[in-house]
Amino acid sequence: MINVKDFVEYLNLLGIDFFCGVPDSQLSPFCDYIEENCNNTIAANEGNAVGIASGYHLSTSKVPLVYLQNSGLGNTVNPICSLTHEKVYSIPIVYIIGWRGQPGVHDEPQHAKQGEITLDLLEILDIDYIVINKETDLEDIKDIFENDFLEKLKLGASVAIVVSKSSFEDYKIEKSNENALSREEAIQKVVDCLSEEDIIVSTTGKTSRELFEYRETKNQGHENDFLTVGSMGHSSSIALGIALNNKERKIICFDGDGSVLMHMGAISTIGSKNPENFYHIMFNNSAHESVGGLPTVMSDICISNVFSACKYNNVYNASNIDELNEVLPKFLNDKGPVFLNINVSIESRKDLGRPTTSPIENKNSFMKKLQK
C-alpha cells in the first residue's frame, strides 16, 4: 500500500503540483489529501478537468495531474483525442484512475463493462499505464516514472496510474455542512406525497439506494422507479425522454448537485421542451457524498437563477422539514417543468444497502409499468 503523503511529496519533487479531477471512492485517501494540502480543483466532469489541466500546462509548461474514476473516462475521450494527444497539441498529463469493475474483483453491475475495457481504452488513447494494488509500494512508482514515464511526459505524451482497490493507505478529512435534514428523510417525504401512477427517475449513488430501501421498508414494488445506477449526470435527460412520451403521468427526477453540475446543459433542453409533467428535485448537500464527500461548487452559485434562466416555470427551495412540508404540495401541483432544491446534510446510514434487483429486472418492470 502507498502512503498518500509520501506519494504526493514525490510528485511534487517531479514538479507535479497541480491537481484537478472528479473524486472517486477508490481514490478517497489521495483525493482527501490533495484537497487539504495541495492546489486542487474539483471539476464538474472529467472532460472539464482535462481542459483545465491543459490550460495549466499552456500557462506554466508544467505537467498537471488529473484524477477520476474509470467510469469518467468516456467524458475525457474527446479532449484527449482532439486536444492533448500528440497528434494535436501534445499536452502531457498524469492520470490517476480508480479502477471500478476490475475483472475478478466484486463490484456493482454498472461498473462491469467499464472495468472490462479500462486498460484497452487507455491503449487505444495511446496512454501508457501502470496498474497498482495493495502490494505496490512507492519504490515501484518511482521506478516507472524514472525509467519510463518522465521521458514520455517530456515528449508530450500522457501516462496513467490505474488504481486497484486498497492501493492507498487510509487518509480522511471530515466533511459536513450546516443542514440538519437528511437526504433519506427528504426522499421519504417526497415519496409519501406521490400517487401510484407517478414515476421517479433517480440519480446514481446513494439517492437510488435510499429510494430502493424505502420502497422495501413500505413493502412496495419498484416498478415506478428507474434507478440510474450509472451514467452520472444523465438522470434528468432520461426523465425528459420519459416525460415527453408519457404526458399523462407525472415524471419526477431525483437529482443530486454533483449530477446536475456534471452535465448542466441538460436543463436548458428541458426548459426549451417545456414538458408540463416534469418535476425536477435536487437533493443538495454541495458534496460528492456517494464517493467520499468532497465539495462541489453548488454552494458558490445561485442555482435557482440558473433554472429560472433555463425557462423552468417555477423554482422552490426547502432547507428543513417544515419548509419541505410547506412547499412540496405547491411544487407537485404546479405545472412543469418546475424545480425544487432541497438542502440536505452530508450523511447516510452506515448500513445502507444496495438494490437487490438487477438493472435488467428494474428496466423490465419499469417498462411494463409505463406501458399499462
BALOBA-1460 file (C-alpha; in Angstrom, 3 decimals):
// residues 372
<rec num="1" residu="m" x="0.000" y="0.000" z="0.000"/>
<rec num="2" residu="i" x="1.084" y="3.551" z="-0.718"/>
<rec num="3" residu="n" x="1.149" y="6.378" z="1.788"/>
<rec num="4" residu="v" x="-0.569" y="9.297" z="0.052"/>
<rec num="5" residu="k" x="1.559" y="11.949" z="1.763"/>
<rec num="6" residu="d" x="4.772" y="10.288" z="0.566"/>
<rec num="7" residu="f" x="3.281" y="9.782" z="-2.896"/>
<rec num="8" residu="v" x="2.240" y="13.416" z="-3.307"/>
<rec num="9" residu="e" x="5.558" y="14.671" z="-1.962"/>
<rec num="10" residu="y" x="7.316" y="12.556" z="-4.598"/>
<rec num="11" residu="l" x="5.082" y="14.024" z="-7.309"/>
<rec num="12" residu="n" x="5.952" y="17.493" z="-6.033"/>
<rec num="13" residu="l" x="9.663" y="16.669" z="-6.352"/>
<rec num="14" residu="l" x="8.976" y="15.886" z="-10.007"/>
<rec num="15" residu="g" x="7.337" y="19.295" z="-10.407"/>
<rec num="16" residu="i" x="3.791" y="17.886" z="-10.456"/>
<rec num="17" residu="d" x="1.863" y="20.085" z="-8.037"/>
<rec num="18" residu="f" x="-1.402" y="20.976" z="-9.818"/>
<rec num="19" residu="f" x="-4.313" y="18.588" z="-9.308"/>
<rec num="20" residu="c" x="-7.720" y="18.556" z="-10.979"/>
<rec num="21" residu="g" x="-10.477" y="15.998" z="-11.357"/>
<rec num="22" residu="v" x="-13.649" y="14.370" z="-10.112"/>
<rec num="23" residu="p" x="-13.494" y="12.435" z="-6.806"/>
<rec num="24" residu="d" x="-13.714" y="8.657" z="-6.671"/>
<rec num="25" residu="s" x="-14.295" y="6.466" z="-3.626"/>
<rec num="26" residu="q" x="-11.400" y="4.198" z="-4.617"/>
<rec num="27" residu="l" x="-9.126" y="7.257" z="-4.634"/>
<rec num="28" residu="s" x="-10.556" y="8.743" z="-1.420"/>
<rec num="29" residu="p" x="-7.284" y="8.854" z="0.585"/>
<rec num="30" residu="f" x="-5.499" y="10.550" z="-2.316"/>
<rec num="31" residu="c" x="-8.387" y="12.948" z="-3.016"/>
<rec num="32" residu="d" x="-8.756" y="13.895" z="0.646"/>
<rec num="33" residu="y" x="-5.037" y="14.558" z="0.994"/>
<rec num="34" residu="i" x="-4.730" y="16.838" z="-2.020"/>
<rec num="35" residu="e" x="-7.933" y="18.687" z="-1.096"/>
<rec num="36" residu="e" x="-6.456" y="19.504" z="2.314"/>
<rec num="37" residu="n" x="-2.839" y="20.096" z="1.337"/>
<rec num="38" residu="c" x="-2.472" y="20.939" z="-2.359"/>
<rec num="39" residu="n" x="-3.541" y="23.137" z="-5.256"/>
<rec num="40" residu="n" x="-6.662" y="21.143" z="-6.134"/>
<rec num="41" residu="t" x="-9.605" y="21.948" z="-8.421"/>
<rec num="42" residu="i" x="-12.671" y="19.701" z="-8.342"/>
<rec num="43" residu="a" x="-14.160" y="19.868" z="-11.836"/>
<rec num="44" residu="a" x="-17.783" y="19.473" z="-12.911"/>
<rec num="45" residu="n" x="-16.867" y="16.472" z="-15.045"/>
<rec num="46" residu="e" x="-13.761" y="14.640" z="-16.182"/>
<rec num="47" residu="g" x="-13.605" y="16.254" z="-19.621"/>
<rec num="48" residu="n" x="-13.653" y="19.657" z="-17.936"/>
<rec num="49" residu="a" x="-10.741" y="18.501" z="-15.790"/>
<rec num="50" residu="v" x="-8.691" y="17.674" z="-18.892"/>
<rec num="51" residu="g" x="-9.439" y="21.151" z="-20.257"/>
<rec num="52" residu="i" x="-8.444" y="22.865" z="-17.005"/>
<rec num="53" residu="a" x="-5.257" y="20.798" z="-16.830"/>
<rec num="54" residu="s" x="-4.444" y="21.724" z="-20.426"/>
<rec num="55" residu="g" x="-4.809" y="25.406" z="-19.614"/>
<rec num="56" residu="y" x="-2.468" y="24.953" z="-16.670"/>
<rec num="57" residu="h" x="0.180" y="23.342" z="-18.887"/>
<rec num="58" residu="l" x="-0.150" y="26.072" z="-21.530"/>
<rec num="59" residu="s" x="0.362" y="28.694" z="-18.820"/>
<rec num="60" residu="t" x="3.262" y="27.083" z="-16.964"/>
<rec num="61" residu="s" x="4.863" y="24.410" z="-19.199"/>
<rec num="62" residu="k" x="4.488" y="22.091" z="-16.199"/>
<rec num="63" residu="v" x="2.772" y="18.697" z="-16.069"/>
<rec num="64" residu="p" x="-0.678" y="18.603" z="-14.383"/>
<rec num="65" residu="l" x="-2.372" y="15.623" z="-12.760"/>
<rec num="66" residu="v" x="-5.987" y="14.639" z="-13.460"/>
<rec num="67" residu="y" x="-7.779" y="12.155" z="-11.176"/>
<rec num="68" residu="l" x="-11.007" y="10.320" z="-11.949"/>
<rec num="69" residu="q" x="-12.975" y="7.105" z="-11.632"/>
<rec num="70" residu="n" x="-12.713" y="4.951" z="-14.753"/>
<rec num="71" residu="s" x="-16.449" y="5.486" z="-15.301"/>
<rec num="72" residu="g" x="-15.488" y="9.041" z="-16.253"/>
<rec num="73" residu="l" x="-13.065" y="8.024" z="-18.992"/>
<rec num="74" residu="g" x="-15.833" y="8.480" z="-21.532"/>
<rec num="75" residu="n" x="-16.034" y="12.165" z="-20.643"/>
<rec num="76" residu="t" x="-12.310" y="12.523" z="-21.358"/>
<rec num="77" residu="v" x="-12.158" y="10.808" z="-24.749"/>
<rec num="78" residu="n" x="-12.913" y="13.896" z="-26.841"/>
<rec num="79" residu="p" x="-10.409" y="16.286" z="-25.200"/>
<rec num="80" residu="i" x="-7.771" y="13.540" z="-25.068"/>
<rec num="81" residu="c" x="-8.161" y="12.768" z="-28.783"/>
<rec num="82" residu="s" x="-8.706" y="16.299" z="-30.108"/>
<rec num="83" residu="l" x="-6.730" y="18.434" z="-27.639"/>
<rec num="84" residu="t" x="-3.991" y="16.740" z="-25.615"/>
<rec num="85" residu="h" x="-2.956" y="13.905" z="-27.966"/>
<rec num="86" residu="e" x="0.499" y="14.041" z="-29.551"/>
<rec num="87" residu="k" x="-1.126" y="14.371" z="-32.996"/>
<rec num="88" residu="v" x="-2.786" y="17.620" z="-31.905"/>
<rec num="89" residu="y" x="-1.260" y="19.830" z="-29.147"/>
<rec num="90" residu="s" x="0.837" y="17.182" z="-27.381"/>
<rec num="91" residu="i" x="-0.071" y="18.217" z="-23.835"/>
<rec num="92" residu="p" x="1.330" y="15.843" z="-21.182"/>
<rec num="93" residu="i" x="-0.933" y="14.837" z="-18.292"/>
<rec num="94" residu="v" x="-0.560" y="12.308" z="-15.491"/>
<rec num="95" residu="y" x="-3.860" y="10.473" z="-14.873"/>
<rec num="96" residu="i" x="-4.780" y="8.771" z="-11.610"/>
<rec num="97" residu="i" x="-7.692" y="6.437" z="-12.380"/>
<rec num="98" residu="g" x="-9.749" y="4.436" z="-9.891"/>
<rec num="99" residu="w" x="-10.403" y="1.019" z="-11.427"/>
<rec num="100" residu="r" x="-14.014" y="0.153" z="-10.578"/>
<rec num="101" residu="g" x="-15.329" y="-3.091" z="-12.024"/>
<rec num="102" residu="q" x="-11.843" y="-4.556" z="-12.220"/>
<rec num="103" residu="p" x="-12.154" y="-8.109" z="-13.573"/>
<rec num="104" residu="g" x="-12.038" y="-10.616" z="-10.738"/>
<rec num="105" residu="v" x="-12.934" y="-8.020" z="-8.088"/>
<rec num="106" residu="h" x="-16.549" y="-7.899" z="-6.865"/>
<rec num="107" residu="d" x="-18.287" y="-4.626" z="-7.735"/>
<rec num="108" residu="e" x="-21.654" y="-3.210" z="-8.706"/>
<rec num="109" residu="p" x="-23.172" y="-4.031" z="-12.144"/>
<rec num="110" residu="q" x="-22.853" y="-0.503" z="-13.527"/>
<rec num="111" residu="h" x="-19.062" y="-0.833" z="-13.339"/>
<rec num="112" residu="a" x="-18.751" y="-4.210" z="-15.056"/>
<rec num="113" residu="k" x="-18.348" y="-3.158" z="-18.700"/>
<rec num="114" residu="q" x="-16.243" y="-0.087" z="-17.976"/>
<rec num="115" residu="g" x="-13.997" y="-2.227" z="-15.803"/>
<rec num="116" residu="e" x="-13.506" y="-4.726" z="-18.611"/>
<rec num="117" residu="i" x="-12.439" y="-2.122" z="-21.159"/>
<rec num="118" residu="t" x="-10.463" y="0.327" z="-18.995"/>
<rec num="119" residu="l" x="-6.985" y="-0.854" z="-19.969"/>
<rec num="120" residu="d" x="-7.972" y="-1.394" z="-23.612"/>
<rec num="121" residu="l" x="-9.344" y="2.147" z="-23.753"/>
<rec num="122" residu="l" x="-6.102" y="3.597" z="-22.397"/>
<rec num="123" residu="e" x="-4.182" y="1.694" z="-25.068"/>
<rec num="124" residu="i" x="-6.494" y="2.988" z="-27.791"/>
<rec num="125" residu="l" x="-5.919" y="6.518" z="-26.481"/>
<rec num="126" residu="d" x="-2.113" y="5.950" z="-26.572"/>
<rec num="127" residu="i" x="-1.788" y="6.444" z="-22.811"/>
<rec num="128" residu="d" x="0.826" y="4.196" z="-21.220"/>
<rec num="129" residu="y" x="-0.133" y="2.994" z="-17.776"/>
<rec num="130" residu="i" x="0.849" y="1.086" z="-14.685"/>
<rec num="131" residu="v" x="-1.637" y="-0.826" z="-12.521"/>
<rec num="132" residu="i" x="-1.081" y="-0.561" z="-8.768"/>
<rec num="133" residu="n" x="-2.627" y="-2.598" z="-5.956"/>
<rec num="134" residu="k" x="-2.232" y="-3.178" z="-2.231"/>
<rec num="135" residu="e" x="1.141" y="-4.887" z="-2.859"/>
<rec num="136" residu="t" x="2.559" y="-1.827" z="-4.634"/>
<rec num="137" residu="d" x="4.909" y="0.498" z="-2.751"/>
<rec num="138" residu="l" x="6.307" y="3.934" z="-3.520"/>
<rec num="139" residu="e" x="9.540" y="2.498" z="-4.920"/>
<rec num="140" residu="d" x="7.515" y="0.800" z="-7.659"/>
<rec num="141" residu="i" x="6.026" y="4.178" z="-8.573"/>
<rec num="142" residu="k" x="9.440" y="5.816" z="-8.598"/>
<rec num="143" residu="d" x="10.845" y="3.104" z="-10.866"/>
<rec num="144" residu="i" x="8.134" y="3.506" z="-13.500"/>
<rec num="145" residu="f" x="8.456" y="7.296" z="-13.521"/>
<rec num="146" residu="e" x="12.237" y="7.419" z="-13.621"/>
<rec num="147" residu="n" x="12.649" y="4.601" z="-16.159"/>
<rec num="148" residu="d" x="9.694" y="5.330" z="-18.442"/>
<rec num="149" residu="f" x="7.038" y="7.910" z="-17.593"/>
<rec num="150" residu="l" x="9.235" y="11.003" z="-17.218"/>
<rec num="151" residu="e" x="10.667" y="10.565" z="-20.699"/>
<rec num="152" residu="k" x="7.194" y="10.127" z="-22.198"/>
<rec num="153" residu="l" x="5.912" y="13.238" z="-20.405"/>
<rec num="154" residu="k" x="8.906" y="15.207" z="-21.666"/>
<rec num="155" residu="l" x="7.943" y="14.226" z="-25.223"/>
<rec num="156" residu="g" x="4.351" y="15.428" z="-24.726"/>
<rec num="157" residu="a" x="2.663" y="12.079" z="-24.105"/>
<rec num="158" residu="s" x="0.309" y="11.337" z="-21.217"/>
<rec num="159" residu="v" x="0.612" y="8.479" z="-18.725"/>
<rec num="160" residu="a" x="-1.740" y="6.863" z="-16.222"/>
<rec num="161" residu="i" x="-1.673" y="5.135" z="-12.855"/>
<rec num="162" residu="v" x="-4.626" y="2.737" z="-12.656"/>
<rec num="163" residu="v" x="-5.567" y="2.214" z="-9.018"/>
<rec num="164" residu="s" x="-6.970" y="-1.089" z="-7.783"/>
<rec num="165" residu="k" x="-8.950" y="-1.372" z="-4.577"/>
<rec num="166" residu="s" x="-6.977" y="-0.749" z="-1.334"/>
<rec num="167" residu="s" x="-3.890" y="0.615" z="-3.087"/>
<rec num="168" residu="f" x="-3.634" y="3.649" z="-0.764"/>
<rec num="169" residu="e" x="-3.263" y="3.762" z="2.987"/>
<rec num="170" residu="d" x="-6.140" y="5.438" z="4.809"/>
<rec num="171" residu="y" x="-6.304" y="9.218" z="4.912"/>
<rec num="172" residu="k" x="-9.533" y="11.039" z="5.647"/>
<rec num="173" residu="i" x="-10.722" y="14.564" z="6.292"/>
<rec num="174" residu="e" x="-14.007" y="15.405" z="7.977"/>
<rec num="175" residu="k" x="-16.844" y="16.713" z="5.817"/>
<rec num="176" residu="s" x="-20.037" y="18.332" z="6.993"/>
<rec num="177" residu="n" x="-22.434" y="21.168" z="6.288"/>
<rec num="178" residu="e" x="-24.987" y="23.093" z="8.312"/>
<rec num="179" residu="n" x="-28.069" y="21.261" z="7.032"/>
<rec num="180" residu="a" x="-29.999" y="19.158" z="9.556"/>
<rec num="181" residu="l" x="-32.370" y="17.468" z="7.089"/>
<rec num="182" residu="s" x="-31.012" y="14.173" z="5.774"/>
<rec num="183" residu="r" x="-31.394" y="13.184" z="2.132"/>
<rec num="184" residu="e" x="-33.027" y="9.921" z="3.171"/>
<rec num="185" residu="e" x="-35.669" y="11.749" z="5.227"/>
<rec num="186" residu="a" x="-36.332" y="14.148" z="2.345"/>
<rec num="187" residu="i" x="-36.678" y="11.264" z="-0.130"/>
<rec num="188" residu="q" x="-39.170" y="9.548" z="2.136"/>
<rec num="189" residu="k" x="-41.224" y="12.720" z="2.493"/>
<rec num="190" residu="v" x="-41.425" y="13.156" z="-1.293"/>
<rec num="191" residu="v" x="-42.302" y="9.501" z="-1.935"/>
<rec num="192" residu="d" x="-45.124" y="9.676" z="0.609"/>
<rec num="193" residu="c" x="-46.696" y="12.538" z="-1.374"/>
<rec num="194" residu="l" x="-46.751" y="10.703" z="-4.713"/>
<rec num="195" residu="s" x="-49.525" y="8.655" z="-6.280"/>
<rec num="196" residu="e" x="-49.318" y="5.115" z="-7.623"/>
<rec num="197" residu="e" x="-49.106" y="6.499" z="-11.155"/>
<rec num="198" residu="d" x="-46.232" y="8.915" z="-10.571"/>
<rec num="199" residu="i" x="-42.848" y="7.906" z="-11.965"/>
<rec num="200" residu="i" x="-39.426" y="8.545" z="-10.409"/>
<rec num="201" residu="v" x="-36.078" y="8.625" z="-12.188"/>
<rec num="202" residu="s" x="-33.368" y="8.686" z="-9.524"/>
<rec num="203" residu="t" x="-29.746" y="9.628" z="-9.972"/>
<rec num="204" residu="t" x="-26.687" y="7.457" z="-9.403"/>
<rec num="205" residu="g" x="-25.235" y="6.752" z="-5.973"/>
<rec num="206" residu="k" x="-26.906" y="6.774" z="-2.594"/>
<rec num="207" residu="t" x="-30.050" y="8.562" z="-3.773"/>
<rec num="208" residu="s" x="-31.171" y="5.485" z="-5.718"/>
<rec num="209" residu="r" x="-30.080" y="3.200" z="-2.898"/>
<rec num="210" residu="e" x="-32.119" y="5.122" z="-0.334"/>
<rec num="211" residu="l" x="-35.157" y="5.180" z="-2.618"/>
<rec num="212" residu="f" x="-34.903" y="1.418" z="-3.155"/>
<rec num="213" residu="e" x="-34.637" y="0.712" z="0.565"/>
<rec num="214" residu="y" x="-37.623" y="2.917" z="1.394"/>
<rec num="215" residu="r" x="-39.782" y="1.024" z="-1.092"/>
<rec num="216" residu="e" x="-38.644" y="-2.194" z="0.579"/>
<rec num="217" residu="t" x="-39.497" y="-0.817" z="4.026"/>
<rec num="218" residu="k" x="-43.006" y="0.056" z="2.846"/>
<rec num="219" residu="n" x="-43.418" y="-3.334" z="1.111"/>
<rec num="220" residu="q" x="-43.882" y="-1.551" z="-2.197"/>
<rec num="221" residu="g" x="-42.711" y="-2.669" z="-5.608"/>
<rec num="222" residu="h" x="-40.022" y="-0.868" z="-7.601"/>
<rec num="223" residu="e" x="-41.803" y="-0.649" z="-10.948"/>
<rec num="224" residu="n" x="-42.440" y="3.107" z="-10.552"/>
<rec num="225" residu="d" x="-38.749" y="3.872" z="-10.195"/>
<rec num="226" residu="f" x="-35.942" y="3.890" z="-12.740"/>
<rec num="227" residu="l" x="-32.699" y="3.634" z="-10.789"/>
<rec num="228" residu="t" x="-29.931" y="5.349" z="-12.755"/>
<rec num="229" residu="v" x="-27.207" y="3.285" z="-11.108"/>
<rec num="230" residu="g" x="-24.510" y="4.563" z="-13.501"/>
<rec num="231" residu="s" x="-24.184" y="7.322" z="-16.128"/>
<rec num="232" residu="m" x="-23.789" y="10.149" z="-13.624"/>
<rec num="233" residu="g" x="-25.358" y="13.415" z="-14.740"/>
<rec num="234" residu="h" x="-27.861" y="11.869" z="-17.139"/>
<rec num="235" residu="s" x="-30.871" y="11.127" z="-14.916"/>
<rec num="236" residu="s" x="-32.612" y="14.372" z="-15.902"/>
<rec num="237" residu="s" x="-32.164" y="13.573" z="-19.595"/>
<rec num="238" residu="i" x="-33.584" y="10.094" z="-19.086"/>
<rec num="239" residu="a" x="-36.505" y="11.643" z="-17.215"/>
<rec num="240" residu="l" x="-37.059" y="14.116" z="-20.049"/>
<rec num="241" residu="g" x="-37.233" y="11.317" z="-22.628"/>
<rec num="242" residu="i" x="-39.809" y="9.547" z="-20.481"/>
<rec num="243" residu="a" x="-41.821" y="12.726" z="-19.801"/>
<rec num="244" residu="l" x="-42.109" y="13.607" z="-23.487"/>
<rec num="245" residu="n" x="-43.533" y="10.180" z="-24.245"/>
<rec num="246" residu="n" x="-45.756" y="9.718" z="-21.176"/>
<rec num="247" residu="k" x="-47.538" y="13.041" z="-20.965"/>
<rec num="248" residu="e" x="-50.378" y="11.670" z="-18.843"/>
<rec num="249" residu="r" x="-48.031" y="10.863" z="-15.938"/>
<rec num="250" residu="k" x="-46.003" y="12.999" z="-13.560"/>
<rec num="251" residu="i" x="-42.298" y="12.301" z="-14.041"/>
<rec num="252" residu="i" x="-40.189" y="13.199" z="-11.018"/>
<rec num="253" residu="c" x="-36.409" y="13.364" z="-11.366"/>
<rec num="254" residu="f" x="-34.451" y="12.760" z="-8.144"/>
<rec num="255" residu="d" x="-31.154" y="14.514" z="-8.850"/>
<rec num="256" residu="g" x="-28.017" y="15.429" z="-6.917"/>
<rec num="257" residu="d" x="-25.936" y="18.594" z="-7.008"/>
<rec num="258" residu="g" x="-22.874" y="16.825" z="-8.413"/>
<rec num="259" residu="s" x="-25.038" y="15.181" z="-11.047"/>
<rec num="260" residu="v" x="-26.683" y="18.474" z="-12.057"/>
<rec num="261" residu="l" x="-23.291" y="20.158" z="-12.401"/>
<rec num="262" residu="m" x="-21.730" y="17.322" z="-14.376"/>
<rec num="263" residu="h" x="-23.981" y="17.860" z="-17.416"/>
<rec num="264" residu="m" x="-25.730" y="21.135" z="-16.668"/>
<rec num="265" residu="g" x="-26.616" y="21.704" z="-20.314"/>
<rec num="266" residu="a" x="-29.415" y="19.159" z="-19.900"/>
<rec num="267" residu="i" x="-31.564" y="21.661" z="-18.004"/>
<rec num="268" residu="s" x="-31.550" y="24.071" z="-20.930"/>
<rec num="269" residu="t" x="-33.005" y="21.320" z="-23.133"/>
<rec num="270" residu="i" x="-35.638" y="20.508" z="-20.502"/>
<rec num="271" residu="g" x="-36.655" y="24.154" z="-20.246"/>
<rec num="272" residu="s" x="-36.790" y="24.507" z="-24.009"/>
<rec num="273" residu="k" x="-39.006" y="21.430" z="-24.457"/>
<rec num="274" residu="n" x="-41.271" y="22.699" z="-21.644"/>
<rec num="275" residu="p" x="-42.788" y="19.372" z="-20.510"/>
<rec num="276" residu="e" x="-45.716" y="20.167" z="-18.231"/>
<rec num="277" residu="n" x="-45.346" y="16.820" z="-16.429"/>
<rec num="278" residu="f" x="-41.665" y="17.255" z="-15.458"/>
<rec num="279" residu="y" x="-40.765" y="17.712" z="-11.778"/>
<rec num="280" residu="h" x="-37.070" y="18.154" z="-11.010"/>
<rec num="281" residu="i" x="-35.844" y="17.710" z="-7.422"/>
<rec num="282" residu="m" x="-32.231" y="18.268" z="-6.409"/>
<rec num="283" residu="f" x="-31.074" y="16.840" z="-3.078"/>
<rec num="284" residu="n" x="-28.320" y="19.343" z="-2.447"/>
<rec num="285" residu="n" x="-25.547" y="18.714" z="0.053"/>
<rec num="286" residu="s" x="-22.909" y="20.567" z="-2.029"/>
<rec num="287" residu="a" x="-20.789" y="17.429" z="-1.974"/>
<rec num="288" residu="h" x="-19.837" y="14.323" z="-3.912"/>
<rec num="289" residu="e" x="-21.192" y="12.355" z="-0.960"/>
<rec num="290" residu="s" x="-21.522" y="8.984" z="-2.675"/>
<rec num="291" residu="v" x="-17.798" y="8.943" z="-3.490"/>
<rec num="292" residu="g" x="-16.278" y="10.383" z="-0.337"/>
<rec num="293" residu="g" x="-17.912" y="13.734" z="0.381"/>
<rec num="294" residu="l" x="-15.540" y="16.236" z="-1.193"/>
<rec num="295" residu="p" x="-17.276" y="19.502" z="-2.156"/>
<rec num="296" residu="t" x="-18.998" y="20.521" z="-5.354"/>
<rec num="297" residu="v" x="-19.257" y="24.199" z="-6.321"/>
<rec num="298" residu="m" x="-23.024" y="24.226" z="-5.785"/>
<rec num="299" residu="s" x="-22.747" y="26.375" z="-2.652"/>
<rec num="300" residu="d" x="-20.928" y="29.039" z="-4.697"/>
<rec num="301" residu="i" x="-23.607" y="29.557" z="-7.339"/>
<rec num="302" residu="c" x="-27.245" y="30.662" z="-7.392"/>
<rec num="303" residu="i" x="-28.729" y="27.513" z="-8.882"/>
<rec num="304" residu="s" x="-32.299" y="28.803" z="-8.612"/>
<rec num="305" residu="n" x="-31.434" y="31.611" z="-11.036"/>
<rec num="306" residu="v" x="-29.887" y="29.086" z="-13.424"/>
<rec num="307" residu="f" x="-33.075" y="27.006" z="-13.569"/>
<rec num="308" residu="s" x="-35.210" y="30.141" z="-13.952"/>
<rec num="309" residu="a" x="-32.982" y="31.331" z="-16.797"/>
<rec num="310" residu="c" x="-33.461" y="27.936" z="-18.469"/>
<rec num="311" residu="k" x="-37.231" y="28.587" z="-18.547"/>
<rec num="312" residu="y" x="-38.405" y="26.308" z="-15.752"/>
<rec num="313" residu="n" x="-41.822" y="27.660" z="-14.813"/>
<rec num="314" residu="n" x="-41.162" y="27.911" z="-11.090"/>
<rec num="315" residu="v" x="-38.368" y="27.296" z="-8.592"/>
<rec num="316" residu="y" x="-38.887" y="26.165" z="-4.990"/>
<rec num="317" residu="n" x="-36.478" y="25.799" z="-2.060"/>
<rec num="318" residu="a" x="-36.507" y="23.959" z="1.263"/>
<rec num="319" residu="s" x="-33.840" y="23.692" z="3.944"/>
<rec num="320" residu="n" x="-35.680" y="21.845" z="6.722"/>
<rec num="321" residu="i" x="-38.619" y="19.522" z="7.181"/>
<rec num="322" residu="d" x="-41.105" y="22.324" z="7.916"/>
<rec num="323" residu="e" x="-40.190" y="24.182" z="4.734"/>
<rec num="324" residu="l" x="-40.367" y="20.941" z="2.757"/>
<rec num="325" residu="n" x="-43.830" y="20.191" z="4.153"/>
<rec num="326" residu="e" x="-44.925" y="23.671" z="3.065"/>
<rec num="327" residu="v" x="-43.521" y="23.781" z="-0.474"/>
<rec num="328" residu="l" x="-43.897" y="20.148" z="-1.556"/>
<rec num="329" residu="p" x="-47.687" y="20.278" z="-2.244"/>
<rec num="330" residu="k" x="-47.248" y="23.542" z="-4.170"/>
<rec num="331" residu="f" x="-44.397" y="22.059" z="-6.192"/>
<rec num="332" residu="l" x="-46.250" y="18.853" z="-7.075"/>
<rec num="333" residu="n" x="-49.445" y="20.718" z="-8.001"/>
<rec num="334" residu="d" x="-47.630" y="23.222" z="-10.219"/>
<rec num="335" residu="k" x="-47.306" y="22.957" z="-13.999"/>
<rec num="336" residu="g" x="-43.912" y="21.690" z="-15.095"/>
<rec num="337" residu="p" x="-41.158" y="21.965" z="-15.710"/>
<rec num="338" residu="v" x="-40.550" y="23.018" z="-12.119"/>
<rec num="339" residu="f" x="-37.530" y="22.715" z="-9.843"/>
<rec num="340" residu="l" x="-37.232" y="22.030" z="-6.122"/>
<rec num="341" residu="n" x="-33.901" y="22.477" z="-4.346"/>
<rec num="342" residu="i" x="-33.758" y="20.623" z="-1.013"/>
<rec num="343" residu="n" x="-30.709" y="21.394" z="1.120"/>
<rec num="344" residu="v" x="-29.629" y="18.221" z="2.930"/>
<rec num="345" residu="s" x="-26.803" y="17.079" z="5.153"/>
<rec num="346" residu="i" x="-23.691" y="15.137" z="4.120"/>
<rec num="347" residu="e" x="-24.533" y="11.797" z="5.633"/>
<rec num="348" residu="s" x="-26.021" y="8.385" z="5.059"/>
<rec num="349" residu="r" x="-26.650" y="5.314" z="7.134"/>
<rec num="350" residu="k" x="-23.648" y="3.049" z="7.655"/>
<rec num="351" residu="d" x="-25.861" y="0.030" z="6.944"/>
<rec num="352" residu="l" x="-27.359" y="1.441" z="3.741"/>
<rec num="353" residu="g" x="-27.844" y="-1.439" z="1.336"/>
<rec num="354" residu="r" x="-27.857" y="-1.691" z="-2.432"/>
<rec num="355" residu="p" x="-30.645" y="-2.693" z="-4.826"/>
<rec num="356" residu="t" x="-31.288" y="-6.416" z="-4.709"/>
<rec num="357" residu="t" x="-32.820" y="-6.429" z="-8.180"/>
<rec num="358" residu="s" x="-30.633" y="-6.392" z="-11.274"/>
<rec num="359" residu="p" x="-30.648" y="-3.451" z="-13.713"/>
<rec num="360" residu="i" x="-32.396" y="-5.642" z="-16.291"/>
<rec num="361" residu="e" x="-35.098" y="-6.591" z="-13.788"/>
<rec num="362" residu="n" x="-35.543" y="-2.916" z="-12.895"/>
<rec num="363" residu="k" x="-35.812" y="-1.951" z="-16.565"/>
<rec num="364" residu="n" x="-38.333" y="-4.659" z="-17.424"/>
<rec num="365" residu="s" x="-40.686" y="-3.948" z="-14.516"/>
<rec num="366" residu="f" x="-40.381" y="-0.206" z="-15.134"/>
<rec num="367" residu="m" x="-41.228" y="-0.511" z="-18.831"/>
<rec num="368" residu="k" x="-44.163" y="-2.765" z="-18.031"/>
<rec num="369" residu="k" x="-45.484" y="-0.097" z="-15.668"/>
<rec num="370" residu="l" x="-45.155" y="2.629" z="-18.299"/>
<rec num="371" residu="q" x="-46.954" y="0.557" z="-20.887"/>
<rec num="372" residu="k" x="-50.019" y="-0.098" z="-18.746"/>
